[in-house]
Amino acid sequence: MARAMTGAGERVVVLDDLSAGVPARLPADVPLVEGSSLDAGLLEHVLGEHAVTGVVHLAAHKQVAESVARPTRYYRENVGGLATLLETVAAAGVRRFVFSSSAAVYGNPDVDLITENTPCAPVNPYGETKLAGEWLVRAAGRAHGMATVCLRYFNVAGAAEPALADTGVFNIVPMVFDRLTRNEAPRIFGDDYPTPDGTCVRDYIHVADLAEAHLAAARRLSAPDAAGDLTVNIGRGEGVSVRELVTLIGEVTGDTRAALVEGRRPGDAPRAVASAALAASELGWTARRGVREMVESAWRGWSAHHGATSAPAR
Ligand SMILES: O=c1ccn([C@@H]2O[C@H](COP(=O)(O)OP(=O)(O)O[C@H]3O[C@H](CO)[C@@H](O)[C@H](O)[C@H]3O)[C@@H](O)[C@H]2O)c(=O)[nH]1
């Protein structure tokens, strides 16, 4: 985000508690303030010192299983913390606010393409905190004359640069890399879903495209007539099955060993694919990078962090 925005000529200041962030990832000319978005005093200071005119709020806890085990923490920090942030930014006169939401707000809808009008029915506390967060953002926007955009991310993958790669092993692409690096077969969680090849279908979006979507949202809010609230899906509108993705990972890594089919993972929806139409019409933004580019860039990042240079040994 910081690179995408500064690269496009915006001035950026980053507030991060560094619970997961790594300062070296920031461009040298972007100031970093170490601290929490829950700290109203610090926020007031940063907003004033840097004459902030818009906020992109990315900070949150985002592990579904952890949210089931520790719901009060998720509500307190993802929702309660957001309330503090909104109060503080509104009081500081900020009139533009972009919020990271998630396809998790939809739960498991039985539709071909999920539009922004598909009913929201989250199935875990993480998704609940994102939906409650959207309500809070919209209500605060209305109350304080702040124009807002909520971006509902679908399945984020890839790395904008190897040095920026996500080092967590929480999603399918790094989970398959991890298995291959350990000389183990990738796992497919269920091949008896009502989908063309029986495996779950998702809408993968390159993290660099996601960053550009935030830039587009921030710029939309900079228009002189910007007002009101907007909630948009951030996806490609193209479904990719787990089997297709695992095959592609085999091609990119050169390790084409057969996957192990295991039982279904609890809570997985058979299909979650965005309608990307509203983002195109309202933000003028469409994803540019395909799934192969996501896997190739993620593999370069994985290799840079794990020392792998080619196909892992069989
Ligand atoms: O080794 C693996 C890992 C995953 N999967 C499958 O791959 C698909 C994608 O899984 P994953 O990458 O974990 O993403 P999702 O479960 O779709 O979760 C994403 O989408 C959710 C709903 O938006 C968000 O809550 C999460 O934060 C976000 O990671 C699912 O069908 C998994 O069952 C496998 O078959 N094998």
The ligand as an SDF file (V2000), in Angstrom:
LIG
                    3D

 36 38  0  0  0  0  0  0  0  0999 V2000
   -3.4580  -26.9080    1.9280 O   0  0  0  0  0  0  0  0  0  0  0  0
   -4.5590  -26.4700    1.5980 C   0  0  0  0  0  0  0  0  0  0  0  0
   -5.0140  -25.1790    1.9530 C   0  0  0  0  0  0  0  0  0  0  0  0
   -6.2800  -24.7770    1.5620 C   0  0  0  0  0  0  0  0  0  0  0  0
   -7.0740  -25.5950    0.8330 N   0  0  0  0  0  0  0  0  0  0  0  0
   -8.3780  -25.1150    0.3400 C   0  0  0  0  0  0  0  0  0  0  0  0
   -8.1290  -23.9700   -0.4350 O   0  0  0  0  0  0  0  0  0  0  0  0
   -9.2370  -23.0780   -0.3750 C   0  0  0  0  0  0  0  0  0  0  0  0
   -8.7390  -21.7110    0.0210 C   0  0  0  0  0  0  0  0  0  0  0  0
   -8.2890  -21.7600    1.3550 O   0  0  0  0  0  0  0  0  0  0  0  0
   -7.5840  -20.5340    2.0910 P   0  0  0  0  0  0  0  0  0  0  0  0
   -6.4410  -20.0550    1.3010 O   0  0  0  0  0  0  0  0  0  0  0  0
   -7.3380  -20.9570    3.4960 O   0  0  0  0  0  0  0  0  0  0  0  0
   -8.6820  -19.3690    2.0180 O   0  0  0  0  0  0  0  0  0  0  0  0
  -10.2090  -19.3410    2.5090 P   0  0  0  0  0  0  0  0  0  0  0  0
  -10.5350  -20.4420    3.4190 O   0  0  0  0  0  0  0  0  0  0  0  0
  -11.0520  -19.1720    1.2820 O   0  0  0  0  0  0  0  0  0  0  0  0
  -10.1870  -18.0220    3.4110 O   0  0  0  0  0  0  0  0  0  0  0  0
  -10.0500  -16.7530    2.8530 C   0  0  0  0  0  0  0  0  0  0  0  0
  -11.3180  -16.2180    2.6830 O   0  0  0  0  0  0  0  0  0  0  0  0
  -12.0670  -16.1210    3.8900 C   0  0  0  0  0  0  0  0  0  0  0  0
  -13.4380  -15.6450    3.5220 C   0  0  0  0  0  0  0  0  0  0  0  0
  -13.3280  -14.4540    2.8620 O   0  0  0  0  0  0  0  0  0  0  0  0
  -11.3560  -15.1980    4.8480 C   0  0  0  0  0  0  0  0  0  0  0  0
  -12.0620  -15.2100    6.0500 O   0  0  0  0  0  0  0  0  0  0  0  0
   -9.9370  -15.6860    5.0850 C   0  0  0  0  0  0  0  0  0  0  0  0
   -9.2690  -14.7350    5.8590 O   0  0  0  0  0  0  0  0  0  0  0  0
   -9.2400  -15.8580    3.7750 C   0  0  0  0  0  0  0  0  0  0  0  0
   -7.9770  -16.4230    3.9880 O   0  0  0  0  0  0  0  0  0  0  0  0
  -10.2140  -23.6980    0.6340 C   0  0  0  0  0  0  0  0  0  0  0  0
  -11.2010  -24.3940   -0.0570 O   0  0  0  0  0  0  0  0  0  0  0  0
   -9.3500  -24.6930    1.4070 C   0  0  0  0  0  0  0  0  0  0  0  0
  -10.0720  -25.8000    1.8940 O   0  0  0  0  0  0  0  0  0  0  0  0
   -6.6550  -26.8740    0.4860 C   0  0  0  0  0  0  0  0  0  0  0  0
   -7.3940  -27.6490   -0.1470 O   0  0  0  0  0  0  0  0  0  0  0  0
   -5.4080  -27.2720    0.8830 N   0  0  0  0  0  0  0  0  0  0  0  0
  1  2  2  0
  2  3  1  0
  2 36  1  0
  3  4  2  0
  4  5  1  0
  5  6  1  0
  5 34  1  0
  6  7  1  0
  6 32  1  0
  7  8  1  0
  8  9  1  0
  8 30  1  0
  9 10  1  0
 10 11  1  0
 11 12  2  0
 11 13  1  0
 11 14  1  0
 14 15  1  0
 15 16  2  0
 15 17  1  0
 15 18  1  0
 18 19  1  0
 19 20  1  0
 19 28  1  0
 20 21  1  0
 21 22  1  0
 21 24  1  0
 22 23  1  0
 24 25  1  0
 24 26  1  0
 26 27  1  0
 26 28  1  0
 28 29  1  0
 30 31  1  0
 30 32  1  0
 32 33  1  0
 34 35  2  0
 34 36  1  0
M  END
$$$$
